[in-house]
Amino acid sequence: MKHLHLILVFSVLSLGLSAQQNEFGLWGGFANYFGDLNTQTSFRYIHPAFGGYYRYNYDTRLSAKLSVAYGKVEGNDVTAGNYYQRQRNLSFFSNIFEASVTGEFNFLDFNSSNPKFFFSPYLCGGFSVFSFDPKTYYNGSVYRLEPLGTEGQGLPIPG
């Protein structure tokens, strides 16, 4: 099963003052799965997604950011418009947790409260870890799909 996750983000709250080293922010939006079990871009299984961040500004050009995020995705052949997908009758759901550490470099001096320095192209890079553990319901019980090899895990590699 190929996975593509669409996350629409709306900034809810960002707390930071000009010339301040510490910033805190919250965001909220939506998560949706598009892939083998949702081939028609249906938004039937859309779920809330949210997160937050802390940024430390070393100066007007260099900063470090810690962020966390949560979302849920799912897909189900039962609601497909395609007869063969409905007969296949596959489904999954998974919570997604993410944590990241990034560094940001502004090419120009950046200060959101000063009209002269309100814009800067920037470069960022960092590390992220996430948890994605697809599960399904079968006969009233929840089963993890990864140990079952539903995506070909454990098969011999040809070559």
Rosetta constraint file for C-alpha pairs under 8 A:
AtomPair CA 1 CA 35 HARMONIC 7.27 0.50
AtomPair CA 1 CA 36 HARMONIC 5.88 0.50
AtomPair CA 1 CA 37 HARMONIC 7.97 0.50
AtomPair CA 1 CA 150 HARMONIC 7.67 0.50
AtomPair CA 1 CA 151 HARMONIC 5.89 0.50
AtomPair CA 2 CA 35 HARMONIC 5.76 0.50
AtomPair CA 2 CA 36 HARMONIC 6.31 0.50
AtomPair CA 3 CA 33 HARMONIC 7.13 0.50
AtomPair CA 3 CA 34 HARMONIC 6.79 0.50
AtomPair CA 3 CA 35 HARMONIC 5.54 0.50
AtomPair CA 3 CA 36 HARMONIC 7.79 0.50
AtomPair CA 4 CA 33 HARMONIC 6.14 0.50
AtomPair CA 4 CA 34 HARMONIC 5.43 0.50
AtomPair CA 4 CA 35 HARMONIC 6.06 0.50
AtomPair CA 5 CA 31 HARMONIC 6.93 0.50
AtomPair CA 5 CA 32 HARMONIC 6.00 0.50
AtomPair CA 5 CA 33 HARMONIC 5.08 0.50
AtomPair CA 5 CA 34 HARMONIC 6.38 0.50
AtomPair CA 5 CA 73 HARMONIC 7.80 0.50
AtomPair CA 6 CA 31 HARMONIC 5.75 0.50
AtomPair CA 6 CA 32 HARMONIC 5.41 0.50
AtomPair CA 6 CA 33 HARMONIC 6.51 0.50
AtomPair CA 6 CA 34 HARMONIC 7.45 0.50
AtomPair CA 7 CA 29 HARMONIC 6.97 0.50
AtomPair CA 7 CA 30 HARMONIC 5.60 0.50
AtomPair CA 7 CA 31 HARMONIC 4.61 0.50
AtomPair CA 7 CA 32 HARMONIC 6.68 0.50
AtomPair CA 7 CA 49 HARMONIC 7.61 0.50
AtomPair CA 8 CA 29 HARMONIC 5.32 0.50
AtomPair CA 8 CA 30 HARMONIC 5.34 0.50
AtomPair CA 8 CA 31 HARMONIC 6.75 0.50
AtomPair CA 9 CA 27 HARMONIC 6.82 0.50
AtomPair CA 9 CA 28 HARMONIC 5.96 0.50
AtomPair CA 9 CA 29 HARMONIC 4.53 0.50
AtomPair CA 9 CA 30 HARMONIC 6.90 0.50
AtomPair CA 10 CA 27 HARMONIC 5.91 0.50
AtomPair CA 10 CA 28 HARMONIC 5.43 0.50
AtomPair CA 10 CA 29 HARMONIC 5.39 0.50
AtomPair CA 11 CA 26 HARMONIC 6.67 0.50
AtomPair CA 11 CA 27 HARMONIC 4.47 0.50
AtomPair CA 11 CA 28 HARMONIC 6.29 0.50
AtomPair CA 12 CA 25 HARMONIC 7.85 0.50
AtomPair CA 12 CA 26 HARMONIC 5.73 0.50
AtomPair CA 12 CA 27 HARMONIC 4.82 0.50
AtomPair CA 12 CA 28 HARMONIC 6.18 0.50
AtomPair CA 13 CA 25 HARMONIC 5.48 0.50
AtomPair CA 13 CA 26 HARMONIC 5.10 0.50
AtomPair CA 13 CA 27 HARMONIC 6.55 0.50
AtomPair CA 14 CA 23 HARMONIC 7.38 0.50
AtomPair CA 14 CA 24 HARMONIC 5.95 0.50
AtomPair CA 14 CA 25 HARMONIC 4.07 0.50
AtomPair CA 14 CA 26 HARMONIC 6.26 0.50
AtomPair CA 15 CA 23 HARMONIC 5.71 0.50
AtomPair CA 15 CA 24 HARMONIC 5.16 0.50
AtomPair CA 15 CA 25 HARMONIC 5.82 0.50
AtomPair CA 16 CA 20 HARMONIC 6.74 0.50
AtomPair CA 16 CA 22 HARMONIC 6.70 0.50
AtomPair CA 16 CA 23 HARMONIC 4.60 0.50
AtomPair CA 16 CA 24 HARMONIC 6.58 0.50
AtomPair CA 17 CA 23 HARMONIC 7.66 0.50
AtomPair CA 17 CA 113 HARMONIC 7.87 0.50
AtomPair CA 18 CA 111 HARMONIC 6.32 0.50
AtomPair CA 18 CA 112 HARMONIC 6.53 0.50
AtomPair CA 18 CA 113 HARMONIC 5.59 0.50
AtomPair CA 19 CA 111 HARMONIC 7.13 0.50
AtomPair CA 20 CA 57 HARMONIC 7.41 0.50
AtomPair CA 21 CA 55 HARMONIC 7.93 0.50
AtomPair CA 21 CA 56 HARMONIC 5.43 0.50
AtomPair CA 21 CA 57 HARMONIC 4.59 0.50
AtomPair CA 21 CA 58 HARMONIC 6.52 0.50
AtomPair CA 21 CA 59 HARMONIC 7.55 0.50
AtomPair CA 22 CA 54 HARMONIC 7.25 0.50
AtomPair CA 22 CA 55 HARMONIC 5.90 0.50
AtomPair CA 22 CA 56 HARMONIC 4.90 0.50
AtomPair CA 22 CA 57 HARMONIC 6.38 0.50
AtomPair CA 23 CA 54 HARMONIC 5.66 0.50
AtomPair CA 23 CA 55 HARMONIC 5.03 0.50
AtomPair CA 23 CA 56 HARMONIC 6.50 0.50
AtomPair CA 23 CA 57 HARMONIC 7.96 0.50
AtomPair CA 24 CA 52 HARMONIC 7.45 0.50
AtomPair CA 24 CA 53 HARMONIC 5.74 0.50
AtomPair CA 24 CA 54 HARMONIC 4.66 0.50
AtomPair CA 24 CA 55 HARMONIC 6.50 0.50
AtomPair CA 25 CA 52 HARMONIC 5.42 0.50
AtomPair CA 25 CA 53 HARMONIC 5.25 0.50
AtomPair CA 25 CA 54 HARMONIC 6.63 0.50
AtomPair CA 26 CA 50 HARMONIC 7.51 0.50
AtomPair CA 26 CA 51 HARMONIC 5.79 0.50
AtomPair CA 26 CA 52 HARMONIC 4.22 0.50
AtomPair CA 26 CA 53 HARMONIC 6.54 0.50
AtomPair CA 27 CA 50 HARMONIC 5.55 0.50
AtomPair CA 27 CA 51 HARMONIC 5.39 0.50
AtomPair CA 27 CA 52 HARMONIC 6.05 0.50
AtomPair CA 28 CA 48 HARMONIC 7.32 0.50
AtomPair CA 28 CA 49 HARMONIC 5.70 0.50
AtomPair CA 28 CA 50 HARMONIC 4.19 0.50
AtomPair CA 28 CA 51 HARMONIC 6.54 0.50
AtomPair CA 29 CA 48 HARMONIC 5.87 0.50
AtomPair CA 29 CA 49 HARMONIC 5.09 0.50
AtomPair CA 29 CA 50 HARMONIC 6.14 0.50
AtomPair CA 30 CA 46 HARMONIC 6.49 0.50
AtomPair CA 30 CA 47 HARMONIC 5.52 0.50
AtomPair CA 30 CA 48 HARMONIC 4.48 0.50
AtomPair CA 30 CA 49 HARMONIC 4.88 0.50
AtomPair CA 30 CA 50 HARMONIC 7.90 0.50
AtomPair CA 30 CA 71 HARMONIC 7.58 0.50
AtomPair CA 31 CA 46 HARMONIC 5.83 0.50
AtomPair CA 31 CA 47 HARMONIC 5.34 0.50
AtomPair CA 31 CA 48 HARMONIC 6.11 0.50
AtomPair CA 31 CA 49 HARMONIC 5.74 0.50
AtomPair CA 31 CA 71 HARMONIC 5.92 0.50
AtomPair CA 31 CA 72 HARMONIC 6.35 0.50
AtomPair CA 31 CA 73 HARMONIC 6.30 0.50
AtomPair CA 32 CA 43 HARMONIC 6.77 0.50
AtomPair CA 32 CA 45 HARMONIC 6.48 0.50
AtomPair CA 32 CA 46 HARMONIC 4.85 0.50
AtomPair CA 32 CA 47 HARMONIC 6.57 0.50
AtomPair CA 32 CA 72 HARMONIC 7.66 0.50
AtomPair CA 32 CA 73 HARMONIC 5.53 0.50
AtomPair CA 32 CA 74 HARMONIC 7.38 0.50
AtomPair CA 33 CA 38 HARMONIC 7.02 0.50
AtomPair CA 33 CA 45 HARMONIC 7.65 0.50
AtomPair CA 33 CA 46 HARMONIC 7.79 0.50
AtomPair CA 33 CA 73 HARMONIC 5.48 0.50
AtomPair CA 33 CA 74 HARMONIC 6.11 0.50
AtomPair CA 33 CA 75 HARMONIC 6.61 0.50
AtomPair CA 34 CA 38 HARMONIC 5.15 0.50
AtomPair CA 34 CA 39 HARMONIC 6.39 0.50
AtomPair CA 34 CA 41 HARMONIC 6.06 0.50
AtomPair CA 34 CA 42 HARMONIC 7.82 0.50
AtomPair CA 35 CA 39 HARMONIC 5.59 0.50
AtomPair CA 37 CA 75 HARMONIC 5.33 0.50
AtomPair CA 37 CA 76 HARMONIC 5.77 0.50
AtomPair CA 37 CA 77 HARMONIC 5.62 0.50
AtomPair CA 37 CA 80 HARMONIC 7.66 0.50
AtomPair CA 37 CA 85 HARMONIC 7.71 0.50
AtomPair CA 37 CA 90 HARMONIC 7.41 0.50
AtomPair CA 37 CA 91 HARMONIC 7.21 0.50
AtomPair CA 38 CA 42 HARMONIC 6.43 0.50
AtomPair CA 38 CA 75 HARMONIC 6.23 0.50
AtomPair CA 38 CA 76 HARMONIC 7.38 0.50
AtomPair CA 38 CA 77 HARMONIC 7.57 0.50
AtomPair CA 38 CA 80 HARMONIC 7.14 0.50
AtomPair CA 45 CA 73 HARMONIC 7.27 0.50
AtomPair CA 45 CA 74 HARMONIC 6.30 0.50
AtomPair CA 45 CA 75 HARMONIC 6.92 0.50
AtomPair CA 46 CA 73 HARMONIC 7.28 0.50
AtomPair CA 47 CA 71 HARMONIC 7.13 0.50
AtomPair CA 47 CA 72 HARMONIC 6.02 0.50
AtomPair CA 47 CA 73 HARMONIC 6.87 0.50
AtomPair CA 48 CA 71 HARMONIC 6.44 0.50
AtomPair CA 48 CA 72 HARMONIC 7.31 0.50
AtomPair CA 49 CA 69 HARMONIC 7.46 0.50
AtomPair CA 49 CA 70 HARMONIC 5.62 0.50
AtomPair CA 49 CA 71 HARMONIC 4.29 0.50
AtomPair CA 49 CA 72 HARMONIC 7.04 0.50
AtomPair CA 50 CA 69 HARMONIC 5.75 0.50
AtomPair CA 50 CA 70 HARMONIC 5.55 0.50
AtomPair CA 50 CA 71 HARMONIC 6.68 0.50
AtomPair CA 51 CA 67 HARMONIC 7.31 0.50
AtomPair CA 51 CA 68 HARMONIC 5.42 0.50
AtomPair CA 51 CA 69 HARMONIC 4.01 0.50
AtomPair CA 51 CA 70 HARMONIC 6.11 0.50
AtomPair CA 52 CA 67 HARMONIC 5.69 0.50
AtomPair CA 52 CA 68 HARMONIC 5.61 0.50
AtomPair CA 52 CA 69 HARMONIC 6.59 0.50
AtomPair CA 53 CA 65 HARMONIC 6.84 0.50
AtomPair CA 53 CA 66 HARMONIC 5.57 0.50
AtomPair CA 53 CA 67 HARMONIC 4.09 0.50
AtomPair CA 53 CA 68 HARMONIC 6.42 0.50
AtomPair CA 54 CA 65 HARMONIC 5.66 0.50
AtomPair CA 54 CA 66 HARMONIC 5.31 0.50
AtomPair CA 54 CA 67 HARMONIC 6.39 0.50
AtomPair CA 55 CA 63 HARMONIC 6.73 0.50
AtomPair CA 55 CA 64 HARMONIC 5.63 0.50
AtomPair CA 55 CA 65 HARMONIC 4.20 0.50
AtomPair CA 55 CA 66 HARMONIC 6.40 0.50
AtomPair CA 56 CA 63 HARMONIC 5.50 0.50
AtomPair CA 56 CA 64 HARMONIC 5.34 0.50
AtomPair CA 56 CA 65 HARMONIC 6.35 0.50
AtomPair CA 57 CA 61 HARMONIC 7.94 0.50
AtomPair CA 57 CA 62 HARMONIC 6.17 0.50
AtomPair CA 57 CA 63 HARMONIC 4.24 0.50
AtomPair CA 57 CA 64 HARMONIC 6.62 0.50
AtomPair CA 58 CA 62 HARMONIC 5.55 0.50
AtomPair CA 58 CA 63 HARMONIC 5.41 0.50
AtomPair CA 58 CA 64 HARMONIC 7.88 0.50
AtomPair CA 59 CA 63 HARMONIC 7.13 0.50
AtomPair CA 60 CA 106 HARMONIC 7.48 0.50
AtomPair CA 60 CA 109 HARMONIC 5.17 0.50
AtomPair CA 60 CA 110 HARMONIC 5.15 0.50
AtomPair CA 60 CA 111 HARMONIC 6.60 0.50
AtomPair CA 61 CA 104 HARMONIC 7.83 0.50
AtomPair CA 61 CA 105 HARMONIC 5.43 0.50
AtomPair CA 61 CA 106 HARMONIC 4.52 0.50
AtomPair CA 61 CA 107 HARMONIC 6.78 0.50
AtomPair CA 61 CA 108 HARMONIC 6.77 0.50
AtomPair CA 61 CA 109 HARMONIC 5.64 0.50
AtomPair CA 61 CA 110 HARMONIC 6.45 0.50
AtomPair CA 62 CA 103 HARMONIC 7.49 0.50
AtomPair CA 62 CA 104 HARMONIC 5.79 0.50
AtomPair CA 62 CA 105 HARMONIC 4.78 0.50
AtomPair CA 62 CA 106 HARMONIC 6.45 0.50
AtomPair CA 63 CA 103 HARMONIC 5.83 0.50
AtomPair CA 63 CA 104 HARMONIC 5.21 0.50
AtomPair CA 63 CA 105 HARMONIC 6.70 0.50
AtomPair CA 64 CA 101 HARMONIC 7.35 0.50
AtomPair CA 64 CA 102 HARMONIC 5.76 0.50
AtomPair CA 64 CA 103 HARMONIC 4.43 0.50
AtomPair CA 64 CA 104 HARMONIC 6.16 0.50
AtomPair CA 65 CA 100 HARMONIC 7.97 0.50
AtomPair CA 65 CA 101 HARMONIC 5.70 0.50
AtomPair CA 65 CA 102 HARMONIC 5.19 0.50
AtomPair CA 65 CA 103 HARMONIC 6.23 0.50
AtomPair CA 65 CA 104 HARMONIC 7.78 0.50
AtomPair CA 66 CA 99 HARMONIC 7.47 0.50
AtomPair CA 66 CA 100 HARMONIC 5.77 0.50
AtomPair CA 66 CA 101 HARMONIC 4.69 0.50
AtomPair CA 66 CA 102 HARMONIC 6.63 0.50
AtomPair CA 67 CA 99 HARMONIC 5.67 0.50
AtomPair CA 67 CA 100 HARMONIC 5.31 0.50
AtomPair CA 67 CA 101 HARMONIC 6.64 0.50
AtomPair CA 68 CA 97 HARMONIC 7.52 0.50
AtomPair CA 68 CA 98 HARMONIC 5.53 0.50
AtomPair CA 68 CA 99 HARMONIC 4.40 0.50
AtomPair CA 68 CA 100 HARMONIC 6.50 0.50
AtomPair CA 69 CA 97 HARMONIC 5.84 0.50
AtomPair CA 69 CA 98 HARMONIC 5.10 0.50
AtomPair CA 69 CA 99 HARMONIC 6.54 0.50
AtomPair CA 70 CA 95 HARMONIC 7.32 0.50
AtomPair CA 70 CA 96 HARMONIC 5.62 0.50
AtomPair CA 70 CA 97 HARMONIC 4.71 0.50
AtomPair CA 70 CA 98 HARMONIC 6.47 0.50
AtomPair CA 71 CA 95 HARMONIC 5.93 0.50
AtomPair CA 71 CA 96 HARMONIC 5.16 0.50
AtomPair CA 71 CA 97 HARMONIC 6.76 0.50
AtomPair CA 72 CA 93 HARMONIC 7.38 0.50
AtomPair CA 72 CA 94 HARMONIC 5.74 0.50
AtomPair CA 72 CA 95 HARMONIC 4.36 0.50
AtomPair CA 72 CA 96 HARMONIC 5.76 0.50
AtomPair CA 73 CA 93 HARMONIC 5.75 0.50
AtomPair CA 73 CA 94 HARMONIC 5.58 0.50
AtomPair CA 73 CA 95 HARMONIC 6.55 0.50
AtomPair CA 73 CA 96 HARMONIC 7.66 0.50
AtomPair CA 74 CA 91 HARMONIC 7.46 0.50
AtomPair CA 74 CA 92 HARMONIC 5.47 0.50
AtomPair CA 74 CA 93 HARMONIC 4.03 0.50
AtomPair CA 74 CA 94 HARMONIC 6.34 0.50
AtomPair CA 75 CA 91 HARMONIC 5.49 0.50
AtomPair CA 75 CA 92 HARMONIC 5.56 0.50
AtomPair CA 75 CA 93 HARMONIC 6.57 0.50
AtomPair CA 76 CA 80 HARMONIC 7.45 0.50
AtomPair CA 76 CA 89 HARMONIC 7.32 0.50
AtomPair CA 76 CA 90 HARMONIC 6.01 0.50
AtomPair CA 76 CA 91 HARMONIC 4.15 0.50
AtomPair CA 76 CA 92 HARMONIC 6.58 0.50
AtomPair CA 77 CA 85 HARMONIC 5.43 0.50
AtomPair CA 77 CA 86 HARMONIC 5.05 0.50
AtomPair CA 77 CA 87 HARMONIC 7.93 0.50
AtomPair CA 77 CA 88 HARMONIC 7.01 0.50
AtomPair CA 77 CA 89 HARMONIC 5.10 0.50
AtomPair CA 77 CA 90 HARMONIC 5.41 0.50
AtomPair CA 77 CA 91 HARMONIC 6.13 0.50
AtomPair CA 78 CA 85 HARMONIC 7.57 0.50
AtomPair CA 78 CA 86 HARMONIC 5.01 0.50
AtomPair CA 78 CA 89 HARMONIC 5.97 0.50
AtomPair CA 78 CA 90 HARMONIC 7.74 0.50
AtomPair CA 79 CA 86 HARMONIC 7.13 0.50
AtomPair CA 80 CA 85 HARMONIC 6.29 0.50
AtomPair CA 80 CA 86 HARMONIC 6.04 0.50
AtomPair CA 81 CA 85 HARMONIC 7.84 0.50
AtomPair CA 81 CA 86 HARMONIC 7.74 0.50
AtomPair CA 82 CA 86 HARMONIC 6.48 0.50
AtomPair CA 83 CA 87 HARMONIC 6.33 0.50
AtomPair CA 84 CA 88 HARMONIC 6.14 0.50
AtomPair CA 85 CA 89 HARMONIC 6.45 0.50
AtomPair CA 85 CA 90 HARMONIC 7.92 0.50
AtomPair CA 91 CA 136 HARMONIC 6.04 0.50
AtomPair CA 91 CA 137 HARMONIC 7.88 0.50
AtomPair CA 92 CA 134 HARMONIC 5.90 0.50
AtomPair CA 92 CA 135 HARMONIC 5.32 0.50
AtomPair CA 92 CA 136 HARMONIC 4.69 0.50
AtomPair CA 92 CA 137 HARMONIC 7.81 0.50
AtomPair CA 93 CA 134 HARMONIC 5.48 0.50
AtomPair CA 93 CA 135 HARMONIC 5.47 0.50
AtomPair CA 93 CA 136 HARMONIC 6.29 0.50
AtomPair CA 94 CA 132 HARMONIC 6.24 0.50
AtomPair CA 94 CA 133 HARMONIC 5.62 0.50
AtomPair CA 94 CA 134 HARMONIC 4.64 0.50
AtomPair CA 94 CA 135 HARMONIC 6.26 0.50
AtomPair CA 95 CA 131 HARMONIC 7.67 0.50
AtomPair CA 95 CA 132 HARMONIC 6.32 0.50
AtomPair CA 95 CA 133 HARMONIC 7.02 0.50
AtomPair CA 95 CA 134 HARMONIC 7.84 0.50
AtomPair CA 96 CA 130 HARMONIC 6.77 0.50
AtomPair CA 96 CA 131 HARMONIC 5.45 0.50
AtomPair CA 96 CA 132 HARMONIC 5.10 0.50
AtomPair CA 96 CA 133 HARMONIC 7.74 0.50
AtomPair CA 97 CA 130 HARMONIC 5.34 0.50
AtomPair CA 97 CA 131 HARMONIC 5.17 0.50
AtomPair CA 97 CA 132 HARMONIC 7.20 0.50
AtomPair CA 98 CA 128 HARMONIC 6.95 0.50
AtomPair CA 98 CA 129 HARMONIC 5.69 0.50
AtomPair CA 98 CA 130 HARMONIC 4.15 0.50
AtomPair CA 98 CA 131 HARMONIC 6.55 0.50
AtomPair CA 99 CA 128 HARMONIC 5.69 0.50
AtomPair CA 99 CA 129 HARMONIC 5.57 0.50
AtomPair CA 99 CA 130 HARMONIC 6.45 0.50
AtomPair CA 100 CA 126 HARMONIC 7.21 0.50
AtomPair CA 100 CA 127 HARMONIC 5.61 0.50
AtomPair CA 100 CA 128 HARMONIC 4.09 0.50
AtomPair CA 100 CA 129 HARMONIC 6.40 0.50
AtomPair CA 101 CA 126 HARMONIC 5.54 0.50
AtomPair CA 101 CA 127 HARMONIC 5.45 0.50
AtomPair CA 101 CA 128 HARMONIC 6.44 0.50
AtomPair CA 102 CA 124 HARMONIC 6.65 0.50
AtomPair CA 102 CA 125 HARMONIC 5.41 0.50
AtomPair CA 102 CA 126 HARMONIC 3.97 0.50
AtomPair CA 102 CA 127 HARMONIC 6.35 0.50
AtomPair CA 103 CA 124 HARMONIC 5.52 0.50
AtomPair CA 103 CA 125 HARMONIC 5.63 0.50
AtomPair CA 103 CA 126 HARMONIC 6.06 0.50
AtomPair CA 104 CA 122 HARMONIC 6.79 0.50
AtomPair CA 104 CA 123 HARMONIC 5.77 0.50
AtomPair CA 104 CA 124 HARMONIC 4.33 0.50
AtomPair CA 104 CA 125 HARMONIC 6.83 0.50
AtomPair CA 105 CA 122 HARMONIC 5.47 0.50
AtomPair CA 105 CA 123 HARMONIC 5.23 0.50
AtomPair CA 105 CA 124 HARMONIC 6.26 0.50
AtomPair CA 106 CA 110 HARMONIC 6.86 0.50
AtomPair CA 106 CA 120 HARMONIC 5.93 0.50
AtomPair CA 106 CA 121 HARMONIC 6.05 0.50
AtomPair CA 106 CA 122 HARMONIC 4.29 0.50
AtomPair CA 106 CA 123 HARMONIC 6.56 0.50
AtomPair CA 107 CA 120 HARMONIC 6.22 0.50
AtomPair CA 107 CA 121 HARMONIC 5.87 0.50
AtomPair CA 107 CA 122 HARMONIC 5.69 0.50
AtomPair CA 107 CA 123 HARMONIC 7.80 0.50
AtomPair CA 108 CA 117 HARMONIC 7.77 0.50
AtomPair CA 108 CA 119 HARMONIC 7.79 0.50
AtomPair CA 108 CA 120 HARMONIC 5.20 0.50
AtomPair CA 108 CA 121 HARMONIC 7.09 0.50
AtomPair CA 109 CA 117 HARMONIC 6.13 0.50
AtomPair CA 109 CA 120 HARMONIC 6.99 0.50
AtomPair CA 110 CA 117 HARMONIC 5.05 0.50
AtomPair CA 110 CA 118 HARMONIC 5.89 0.50
AtomPair CA 110 CA 119 HARMONIC 6.25 0.50
AtomPair CA 110 CA 120 HARMONIC 6.02 0.50
AtomPair CA 111 CA 117 HARMONIC 5.19 0.50
AtomPair CA 111 CA 118 HARMONIC 5.41 0.50
AtomPair CA 111 CA 119 HARMONIC 7.84 0.50
AtomPair CA 112 CA 117 HARMONIC 6.68 0.50
AtomPair CA 112 CA 118 HARMONIC 4.50 0.50
AtomPair CA 112 CA 119 HARMONIC 7.51 0.50
AtomPair CA 113 CA 117 HARMONIC 7.92 0.50
AtomPair CA 113 CA 118 HARMONIC 6.77 0.50
AtomPair CA 114 CA 118 HARMONIC 5.90 0.50
AtomPair CA 133 CA 144 HARMONIC 7.14 0.50
AtomPair CA 133 CA 145 HARMONIC 7.72 0.50
AtomPair CA 133 CA 146 HARMONIC 7.21 0.50
AtomPair CA 134 CA 144 HARMONIC 6.15 0.50
AtomPair CA 134 CA 145 HARMONIC 5.73 0.50
AtomPair CA 134 CA 146 HARMONIC 6.91 0.50
AtomPair CA 135 CA 142 HARMONIC 6.58 0.50
AtomPair CA 135 CA 143 HARMONIC 5.41 0.50
AtomPair CA 135 CA 144 HARMONIC 4.32 0.50
AtomPair CA 135 CA 145 HARMONIC 5.27 0.50
AtomPair CA 136 CA 142 HARMONIC 5.59 0.50
AtomPair CA 136 CA 143 HARMONIC 5.41 0.50
AtomPair CA 136 CA 144 HARMONIC 6.64 0.50
AtomPair CA 136 CA 145 HARMONIC 6.98 0.50
AtomPair CA 137 CA 141 HARMONIC 5.46 0.50
AtomPair CA 137 CA 142 HARMONIC 4.57 0.50
AtomPair CA 137 CA 143 HARMONIC 6.27 0.50
AtomPair CA 138 CA 142 HARMONIC 6.40 0.50
AtomPair CA 138 CA 143 HARMONIC 7.14 0.50
AtomPair CA 144 CA 148 HARMONIC 7.52 0.50
AtomPair CA 145 CA 149 HARMONIC 6.82 0.50
AtomPair CA 145 CA 150 HARMONIC 6.30 0.50
AtomPair CA 146 CA 150 HARMONIC 6.60 0.50
AtomPair CA 146 CA 151 HARMONIC 7.72 0.50
AtomPair CA 146 CA 153 HARMONIC 7.75 0.50
AtomPair CA 149 CA 153 HARMONIC 4.67 0.50
AtomPair CA 149 CA 154 HARMONIC 6.74 0.50
